[in-house]
Amino acid sequence: MNDALTLHELAVPLRALRLLAADFGHLPAPCTRVSTVYPDQLELSFYDDLTDFEAWREALGIAADAVECREQGGGRTRALSLTSDYEGAELRLVAYADVPAPATAAGRGTR
């Protein structure tokens, strides 16, 4: 972490966030993160539902094959992520949601 950064040095991702808010204000609100650890990155995070991630991906015109999908937490959580350039910032979208439990066949219980 670089403690010597100024707020001005985070201007690129902050400007990207301002433009996203102006151009895509109708989309679901994400959790946002700008960090001195990655001063050129803007992260938009979504929890509990992957549809908000997909709405943003589609609105930004990012191809579906740019999405990395993985499972974590012993297969209990699905995680989607992608990285793209937006107005000079590295835009990172991430989403997390529970993996649905497998369906059980009706009538197959124990006696």
C-alpha positions as CSV (number, residue, x, y, z in Angstrom):
1,M,0.0,0.0,0.0
2,N,1.3,3.4,-0.9
3,D,0.3,6.0,1.9
4,A,1.9,8.8,-0.1
5,L,-0.9,8.9,-2.7
6,T,-3.1,11.9,-2.9
7,L,-6.8,11.9,-3.7
8,H,-5.9,13.6,-7.0
9,E,-3.9,10.5,-7.9
10,L,-7.2,8.5,-7.7
11,A,-8.9,10.8,-10.2
12,V,-9.0,8.3,-13.1
13,P,-11.2,5.7,-11.3
14,L,-13.2,8.4,-9.6
15,R,-13.9,10.1,-12.9
16,A,-15.0,6.7,-14.3
17,L,-17.4,6.2,-11.4
18,R,-18.8,9.7,-12.0
19,L,-19.4,8.9,-15.7
20,L,-20.9,5.5,-14.9
21,A,-23.3,7.2,-12.5
22,A,-24.3,9.7,-15.2
23,D,-24.6,7.2,-18.1
24,F,-26.0,4.2,-16.2
25,G,-27.8,5.6,-13.2
26,H,-30.8,3.5,-14.1
27,L,-28.9,0.2,-13.4
28,P,-28.8,-1.5,-10.0
29,A,-26.4,0.2,-7.5
30,P,-23.2,-1.8,-6.9
31,C,-20.8,-1.7,-4.0
32,T,-18.0,0.4,-5.2
33,R,-14.3,0.4,-4.3
34,V,-11.4,2.7,-5.2
35,S,-8.2,1.9,-3.4
36,T,-4.7,3.2,-3.0
37,V,-3.5,-0.4,-3.5
38,Y,-4.8,-0.4,-7.1
39,P,-5.0,3.4,-7.8
40,D,-6.1,3.0,-11.5
41,Q,-8.9,0.4,-10.7
42,L,-12.6,0.9,-10.0
43,E,-14.4,-2.2,-8.7
44,L,-18.1,-2.7,-8.8
45,S,-19.3,-5.6,-6.7
46,F,-22.7,-7.4,-6.5
47,Y,-23.9,-9.8,-3.9
48,D,-26.6,-12.4,-3.7
49,D,-27.8,-12.1,-7.3
50,L,-25.8,-12.5,-10.5
51,T,-28.5,-10.7,-12.6
52,D,-27.2,-7.2,-11.6
53,F,-23.7,-8.1,-12.7
54,E,-25.2,-9.3,-16.1
55,A,-27.2,-6.1,-16.5
56,W,-24.0,-4.0,-16.1
57,R,-22.0,-6.3,-18.4
58,E,-24.6,-6.0,-21.1
59,A,-25.0,-2.3,-20.7
60,L,-21.2,-1.8,-21.0
61,G,-21.1,-4.0,-24.1
62,I,-18.7,-6.5,-22.6
63,A,-18.8,-9.9,-24.3
64,A,-20.1,-12.8,-22.2
65,D,-16.9,-14.8,-22.9
66,A,-14.9,-12.1,-21.0
67,V,-16.5,-13.4,-17.8
68,E,-14.6,-15.7,-15.5
69,C,-16.8,-18.0,-13.5
70,R,-15.7,-20.1,-10.6
71,E,-17.0,-21.6,-7.4
72,Q,-15.6,-21.0,-4.0
73,G,-16.4,-21.8,-0.4
74,G,-16.4,-25.6,-1.0
75,G,-18.7,-25.1,-4.0
76,R,-21.3,-23.1,-2.1
77,T,-20.7,-19.8,-3.7
78,R,-20.5,-18.9,-7.4
79,A,-18.2,-16.0,-8.3
80,L,-18.2,-14.0,-11.6
81,S,-15.6,-11.5,-12.5
82,L,-14.3,-9.5,-15.5
83,T,-11.8,-6.7,-16.1
84,S,-12.2,-4.1,-18.8
85,D,-11.0,-0.7,-19.6
86,Y,-13.5,2.2,-19.0
87,E,-12.5,5.8,-19.6
88,G,-8.9,5.0,-18.7
89,A,-9.7,3.1,-15.6
90,E,-9.3,-0.6,-15.1
91,L,-13.0,-1.5,-14.4
92,R,-13.5,-4.7,-12.4
93,L,-16.9,-6.2,-12.1
94,V,-17.4,-9.0,-9.5
95,A,-20.5,-10.9,-8.3
96,Y,-21.1,-13.5,-5.7
97,A,-24.2,-15.7,-5.2
98,D,-25.1,-18.9,-3.5
99,V,-25.0,-22.0,-5.7
100,P,-28.5,-23.5,-5.8
101,A,-28.8,-26.7,-3.9
102,P,-29.3,-29.8,-6.2
103,A,-32.9,-30.7,-6.7
104,T,-34.0,-33.9,-5.0
105,A,-36.3,-36.5,-6.6
106,A,-39.7,-36.5,-5.1
107,G,-40.5,-39.5,-3.0
108,R,-36.9,-40.6,-2.5
109,G,-36.7,-40.2,1.2
110,T,-35.5,-42.7,3.8
111,R,-38.0,-44.9,5.7
